[in-house]
Every structure is written in C-alpha cells, then in structure tokens.
C-alpha cells in the first residue's frame, strides 16, 4: 500500500513538473489555458517537421475573429494590418485521379494557401504558381488540369471523401 502511494505521489510530481515546463515553453497568458495534444502537435509540426523555429506563438482572446483587423494587429503587435495573414483551403475542381502519383505535390486536389488578410487570391496566379512547381522538362501539366475555388466546409468534404 505504501509503495502505491509513493508511486502515485511520484507520478503526480512528474506531471506537475511537465506542466510547469510546458507552461514555460508555450508561455500561456494565464492558468485557464490548457496545453493539450493539438497544441503540442501544431508546434511540433511547425518546429520539428518544417524546421521553422523563427515563428512566434501568440495567445489571442476567444473573440479574436470577431475583432477588426486593426484590433487583431494590435493584439499581435503587428505594426500594420498588411502583416496579418490568413490561410485558405483551395480545391482544384479539375483534379483527376491517376494524372500524377498520390504523393506528387505539384498536382493535388487540395492546397492550403497563406496570403495577407488584405489580399485576394487570384485563381490564375495560383494556377501559374502550382503549374510552375513542375519543370517543363518534367512534363508540366496544361491549364485544363487546374480550376481553383475555395474548398467546401470540412464536414461536407469529409462526406464527399467518404470520411
């Protein structure tokens, strides 16, 4: 019985130490923020997988997306709204199975595009950028294989994809 209590105490002490270390690493603004598996995976992907260590992680209030761009810039300490970015999931409506291998990132059904908040995505420029990922000598695909639009809601996409 005493050994079990010592193990539980040691385990709790270890969990407390891990929590303190993660709070030091992630620097949440208060104790209400939970360091969860999603946050750990996101940071791991950015830093360890993509080797981007210069990213700055910022905590924002829960109403962040209801605020004006100027208010968001202020929270993030950006000097102007042009420094703010958005991510758009774009779908290639002309995508056809079998045209390229599944792991060929120069021809895919979906692309995540990051642009300034104040910018508009040009489908023609996106098409050109994606097409030029593949060299002419590698068999660049013609424009008929590309037709971009903003992807449907995730729940709708999962149904379409059988998920």
N, C-alpha and C positions, 0 to 999 in steps of 0.2 A: 504494500500500500504506500509506503513511504517513497519507494522508488518511482511509482507512478506520479505522485505529487511532484517529485523533483523533475521528472521528465516534462510534465505539464508546465511547470514554472520555467524551465529552461526553454521550452518551445515558445512560451509567451514572451519571454525576454528576447528571444531571437526575432520574433515577429515585430516586437516594438522597435528593435534596432533597425530592422529592414525598413519599417515605416518611416523612421527618422531619417535614414539615409536617402530614401526615395523623395521625401519632402525636401531635403537639401538639394537633391539633383533637379527635381521638377519645379521647385520653388512656387507652390500654390499660394495664392494671396491669403487664404485662411484655412482653418481646420475643417470646414464643411466640404472642401473639395476632396473627392476620393481618387486616389491613384489606382486606377483599375487596369485590367488587361488590355482594353482598347488603347488607352494612353501609352502603355508600355510598347504595344505592337507598332503604333504610329511612330513613336520616337525611334524605335529600333529600325524600322524601315527607312526612315529619313537618314539616320546617322550611320548605322552599320551596313545596311544593304546598299544604299545610294551614296554613301561616303560624303554626306553633306553635314559638316559639323559647324558651319557658319550660320545655320538657321537659328533664329531667336524665337523661343516659345513664349507666347503671351497668353495670359488668362484674361478672358473677357466676361462681362456680365451676361446673364442668361437672356437679356433683352437686346443683345448686341445687334442682331439682324433687323430690329425694328428702328434702329437709330439712323440718323442721316450719315452720309459719307464723311462729312466734316467731323461729326461726333466720333465716328469709328476711327478716323485718322488721329484724333486727339487721344483716344484711349490707347492706340498702338504707338503713340509718339512719332507718328509719321509727319513730316513737315508739310506734305501736301497730299491731296486725295489721289493723285496720279501714282503714288507709291503703293496703293492698295490693289490687291489682285483678287480675282475670282476664278474658280475652276468650273468649267463647263464640260459635261459629258456629251460628246458628239457621236452620232451614229452615222455610219456610212450605209445609206439606204441601197446603194448599188452593189454592196458586198455580195460576193458569190463564193460558196464553199468550193474548195478544190482549186481555185485560181492560184493560191500560194499555200505553202505549208502552214500549219496551225501556229507555229512559233515565229512566223515571219512578221515582224512588227512594221514592215513597210506596207503591209496590206492587211488591215484588220477591220472588224465590224465596228469596234468602238475605240475612241481616242479621248483621253482626258486632256483638255486644253486649258492652260493657265494664261489669262490675259489681265491687263489692268481693268479695274472696275469701270473706268470711264471709256474703255474701248468697246468696239463692236466686232464680233468675229465675222470675218469675210470668208464665206464658203470657198470662193475662188482662190484666195490666198492660202487657206488651209489645204485645199486640194493640191495646189502647187507645192507647198511645203512637204506634204506627205509623199507626193509622187517623186520629188527630188531626193528623198531618202534613199532611193534605189538608183544606182548609177545607170546611165544609158546602156553601158556595156553589160549590165546585169539583167537587162530586159525590163526597162521602165514601163509600167502599165499605162495604157491610154486613159484619157479622161472619162470614158464611158464606164469605167470601173469605180468611179467616185461620185457620190452625191451626198453631201453632208447636211444634217439637220440636228437640232438639239434632241437628245435621246428622250424617250418617254419616261414616265415615272418609274422608279425602280420596281415597284410592285407589279406594274404592267409588264415590264421587261422580264421579270422572273417568270411570269405566266407564259410569255412568248418563248422563253428559253427552256421551258419545262421544269422550272425550279420551284 
